[in-house]
Amino acid sequence: MTSKTAEFWPFSLETYRRPGVEAACLALQDDHGADVNCVLFCCWAARAGFGVLTDTEVGALNALSADWNTTVVVPLREVRRALKARIGAAPEGPVAALRQAVKDVELEAEWQEQRMLAELLNRAPDAPPSAEDARRNLTAYFKRLGLPDDPALWRHADTVVDAAFHDLGAKG
């Protein structure tokens, strides 16, 4: 595990746990088609000093994410959600145990995606942490996804950026 990988995962967990971030990330995922790991990566890269991602890096990030999500994460998520529907009011038992096992594998798949994303950066950090760079990274990523410049999209994205830079202030 490289230091980049070792830094990205704890950053993501800490940011995701901040108030409003889980809901914002799920809205970005479910309502806009963004990959939560990519959103967090755009913020982490700016926070970790990598500054603004290049077009090549954003393209690689999007390609890796699209492939990994299509082949691994989305199928696991669908199975987990189907099992949740079957459990209903019975949160214990063999189906609940299976759902938890699938959830654990899904989390491992998310970690693996983050490991692969962190390895995309083949350069040393050379910029100060910047929330504005995070917004530029997200703009490039959203553009790559073909998302419109929608105020609802940015309300959610700004929640994540603000949480990622909470201890530095919103300006970063």
C-alpha positions in Angstrom: 0.0 0.0 0.0 1.4 3.4 -1.0 1.2 6.4 1.2 -1.3 7.9 -1.2 -3.6 4.9 -0.7 -3.0 5.0 3.0 -4.1 8.7 3.1 -7.1 8.6 0.8 -9.2 5.9 2.6 -9.1 7.6 6.1 -9.7 10.9 4.5 -12.8 9.5 2.8 -14.1 7.8 5.9 -13.6 11.0 8.0 -15.2 13.2 5.3 -18.2 10.9 4.8 -18.9 10.9 8.5 -19.2 14.7 8.7 -22.8 16.1 8.9 -24.7 16.1 5.7 -22.1 14.3 3.6 -23.6 10.9 3.4 -26.9 12.3 2.1 -25.0 14.6 -0.3 -22.9 11.7 -1.6 -25.9 9.5 -2.1 -27.8 12.3 -3.9 -24.8 12.8 -6.2 -24.8 9.0 -6.8 -28.5 8.3 -7.1 -29.8 11.6 -8.6 -26.8 12.6 -10.8 -24.9 9.4 -11.6 -21.6 10.4 -9.9 -19.4 7.9 -8.3 -18.9 8.8 -4.6 -15.3 7.6 -4.7 -14.6 9.9 -7.6 -16.2 12.8 -5.8 -14.1 12.1 -2.7 -11.0 11.6 -4.9 -11.5 15.1 -6.5 -11.6 16.6 -3.0 -8.8 14.5 -1.6 -6.4 15.3 -4.5 -6.9 19.0 -3.8 -6.6 18.5 -0.1 -3.5 16.4 -0.4 -1.7 19.0 -2.5 -2.1 17.5 -6.0 -4.0 20.6 -7.0 -6.1 20.6 -10.2 -6.3 17.3 -11.9 -5.2 17.2 -15.6 -7.7 16.2 -18.3 -5.8 12.9 -18.6 -6.1 12.2 -14.9 -9.9 13.0 -15.0 -10.3 10.8 -18.0 -8.4 7.9 -16.3 -10.4 8.4 -13.1 -13.7 8.3 -15.0 -12.7 5.3 -17.1 -11.5 3.3 -14.1 -14.6 4.2 -12.0 -17.0 3.4 -14.8 -15.5 0.0 -15.4 -15.1 -1.0 -11.8 -18.6 0.2 -10.9 -20.2 -1.6 -13.8 -18.4 -4.9 -13.3 -18.1 -5.0 -9.4 -19.7 -2.3 -7.3 -23.1 -1.9 -8.8 -23.8 -5.7 -9.0 -22.9 -6.0 -5.3 -25.0 -3.0 -4.4 -28.0 -4.5 -6.3 -27.6 -7.8 -4.4 -27.3 -6.0 -1.1 -30.4 -3.9 -1.8 -32.4 -6.9 -3.0 -31.5 -8.7 0.2 -32.5 -5.7 2.3 -36.0 -5.8 0.6 -36.3 -9.5 1.5 -35.4 -9.0 5.1 -38.2 -6.5 5.8 -39.0 -6.4 9.4 -36.7 -9.4 10.3 -33.2 -7.8 10.8 -31.8 -11.1 12.0 -31.4 -14.5 10.5 -29.7 -16.1 7.5 -30.7 -13.5 4.9 -29.7 -10.7 7.2 -26.3 -12.4 7.7 -25.9 -12.8 4.0 -26.8 -9.2 3.4 -24.1 -8.1 5.9 -21.6 -10.3 4.2 -22.4 -8.7 0.8 -22.2 -5.3 2.4 -18.7 -6.1 3.7 -17.6 -7.3 0.2 -19.1 -4.1 -1.3 -17.1 -2.0 1.2 -14.0 -3.9 0.3 -14.7 -3.2 -3.4 -15.0 0.5 -2.6 -11.6 0.4 -0.8 -10.1 -1.4 -3.8 -11.5 1.3 -6.1 -10.0 4.0 -3.9 -6.6 2.2 -4.0 -6.7 2.1 -7.8 -7.8 5.8 -8.0 -5.0 6.9 -5.7 -2.5 5.1 -7.9 -3.6 7.1 -10.9 -1.6 10.1 -9.6 1.9 9.6 -10.9 3.3 12.8 -9.6 4.3 14.4 -6.3 2.0 16.8 -4.5 3.2 20.4 -5.1 0.2 22.7 -4.3 -1.3 23.9 -1.0 -4.6 22.4 0.0 -7.4 24.2 -1.8 -11.1 23.9 -1.7 -11.2 25.9 -5.0 -9.0 23.2 -6.6 -11.5 20.6 -5.3 -14.3 22.5 -7.0 -12.3 22.7 -10.3 -11.7 18.9 -10.1 -15.4 18.3 -9.5 -16.3 20.6 -12.4 -14.0 18.6 -14.7 -15.4 15.3 -13.4 -19.0 16.4 -13.7 -18.3 17.7 -17.2 -16.8 14.3 -18.1 -20.0 12.7 -16.9 -22.0 15.1 -19.1 -23.8 16.6 -16.1 -25.4 20.0 -16.4 -24.3 22.9 -14.3 -27.2 22.4 -11.9 -27.6 24.2 -8.6 -28.8 21.0 -6.9 -25.7 19.2 -8.0 -23.5 21.9 -6.6 -25.4 22.1 -3.3 -24.5 18.5 -2.8 -21.0 18.9 -4.1 -20.3 21.9 -1.9 -21.4 20.0 1.1 -18.7 17.4 0.4 -16.1 20.1 -0.4 -16.9 22.0 2.8 -16.6 18.8 4.9 -13.3 17.9 3.2 -11.8 21.2 4.1 -13.7 21.8 7.4 -10.6 22.4 9.4 -9.1 24.8 6.9 -12.2 26.8 6.3 -14.3 26.7 3.2 -11.7 28.6 1.1 -9.0 26.1 1.9 
